[in-house]
Amino acid sequence: MMDVNSPDNLDLDKQVCFALYRASNTLIRAYRPILDALDLTYLQYMSMLVLWKKSPMNVKNISQDLNIDSGTLTPLLKRLEQKGLVLRRRCEMDERARLISLTDAGWALKEKAEAVPSAIACKAKLSTKDAIELKRLCDQLTINLME
């Protein structure tokens, strides 16, 4: 545990937040060449993961699952629609809401994307046990900070 009263508590190298920031940026950069082959950005890939699991969905639910605001998500979904991977249509029950569903091309991309997790795991060089523990700690940190 870091001593908050220590004179070096402002040392960048001792900040958990910076270690997480640096690791996150490095991880997303590691995804780039892998996702380039799928013609997806990292956030587009995350959106597709959500949709592969629960399509069709409304924008609000996708936004909640990804923990990003709809102002960021809407243009991203428009780009996925331009690529022919999703359809955006008005919800019949609530015309203000947009329902997002995968196209046949969106579903077909899932098969190609199945190689992504193992490619990243090879780059990360973490044991399965360490990867599971890292995810658990990140999930717990998120829960703690949202309280």
C-alpha positions, 0 to 999 in steps of 0.5 A: 500500500502506498503511503499517502504521506510520503514525500515522494507520493507524487513520483509518477513511477509510483502512481497506479493510475499511470501504470494502468494508463500506460498499460492500457495505451500499450495494449490498444496499440498492440491491437492496432495491427491485428484489428487493421486486418479486420478494418476495425478500430479498437472501439469498433471491435469492442462494439462488435464484441457487444453486438456479437453477444447481444444483437440487436441492441439499442444504443443506450444499452451498448453505451452502458456495456462499453461505459462510453457516452452516446456522443462517442458511440453514435459516430462509431456506429455510423461508421460501422453501418457505412462498412456494412457491418450493422444496421441502425433503425428506429425502435418501433416501441420508442421512435427516439431510440435507435436499434442496432443489429448486425448484418450478414457481413457483421456476423461473418466478421465474427469468424475472422475476429475469433483469432484476435484474443489469442493473438493478443495473448501471445503478445501479452505473454501473461499466464492464463492465471495472471491474465484472469487475476489482472482482469479481476483486479481491474473489474474490482477497481472499476466497481470501487471507483463507481461507488 
